[in-house]
């Protein structure tokens, strides 16, 4: 009964989802999460949702730095995994671009149509959404970089790990995640053709 209730809930929400599963878009990546529903303790399902980034350069930071990197649709608890993930994303962008998304930019990330997302596995989706706006960090000089459109028939999941790599100091490692079967099923239900997961 719990599983049927969860499937019914997902099916009823499907017509209202704004996920895009065709074409390409700048600053938007399909992320994946494992979600539970009230009354279905011990049961979960996978769901795909857009992770959207907007990045605006600023000359001088004004006000508290935390207000320069805002993520909506997640738990706001300061001990949340998402808060840790935010700091890893910040460090990864600093490592690859030499720019701080709290100091040099006003950065907004929206977990569109999601509420109380928890867990670190959206780190890759957040990082890719920001990178899509900033352009390829390998292109020099930086002012010649252009935003990159990301395929929308692909969904991604993975943590950002700040473990150094000996071959390229600017490289950023992707870490393990859980719930792969649920996440893949959620991506398929959303119309995605491919799922990128950590090796």
Protein Blocks (a to p, Z undefined) as FASTA:
>chain_A
ZZmmmmmmmmmmmmmpcbdfehjdehiacdddddddehighiacdddddddddddddfbd
ghjfklmoccehiafbfkbmklmmmmmmmmmmmmmnopafklmpccddddehiahiacjk
lmmmmmmmmmmmnopfkbccfklpccddddfkbccdddddfbdcfklmkbccddddehkl
mmmmmmmmnopabdcddZZ
